[in-house]
């Protein structure tokens, strides 16, 4: 895997008009974030991960793969953690005291037959949506969806969203997931070309369309949150692998690989020990990425 060190220094912050659209709709499409050669490279790495999963018996040949802990299972995906075309959007919204708490690699081949109905609409965050009492609940995290296949037409496993729904805690749904129920009012399928990226608020109500097209759906997802929220990914194996020496300090931060002398580091009480803070301070972008916290 080639080194991706220094990509953070080239990432531009979100622009005012983009932030306005994101705040209004709960998502934003970053067109052409990956160059064609990058799409081919990351898609090939994803194909190898899928082949390893099928040969290892973890995925049936021709079946779908939803592989958690993206970088631990596909080291080449590390370049997407702080890609210069997308990472500036993340730290503009959440600031510098962040990490990737949840990531996954998805491969969804065409479905050979209609599958049984299942109501899949949800917000990200799991127990956060049961245990935080505010209305609306706080953003807490944002996610990047890198499209490595062509979902420029509906019905290809597209991401379905309800624009603006990040401001509501509840939508109408069936008594059980297997009871047929219409999509929420205002739902759309997001269309994107290979190399496009969808940035979305974790509270946005979303689902995936069934893929009955001839195209295999391929995507990589990275969810970013504050370092005081626990990481769901299983990254321990990274630190004893060859990949560890090729990661930049910011990438180590994003994967949870900073040494914590005490419990206060994740709370942002020591900005100088946090690599992303140093990058943004050097570029005088801290105001755009939220000001530093003070103990």
WOBELNOR-V610538 format. One record per helix or strand. SS is the DSSP state (a for helix, b for strand). FROM is the first residue (numbers start at 1). TO is the last residue. If there is no record, write none. Layout:
# WOBELNOR-V610538
ss & from & to
SS & FROM & TO
SS & FROM & TO
This chain:
# WOBELNOR-V610538
ss & from & to
a & 7 & 10
a & 16 & 25
b & 27 & 30
a & 36 & 55
b & 65 & 68
a & 70 & 73
a & 75 & 80
a & 87 & 94
b & 98 & 108
b & 122 & 122
a & 128 & 131
b & 141 & 147
b & 151 & 151
b & 156 & 156
b & 159 & 162
a & 165 & 167
b & 187 & 189
b & 192 & 192
b & 197 & 201
b & 206 & 208
b & 211 & 211
b & 217 & 226
a & 236 & 240
a & 242 & 246
a & 249 & 254
a & 265 & 267
a & 271 & 273
a & 275 & 282
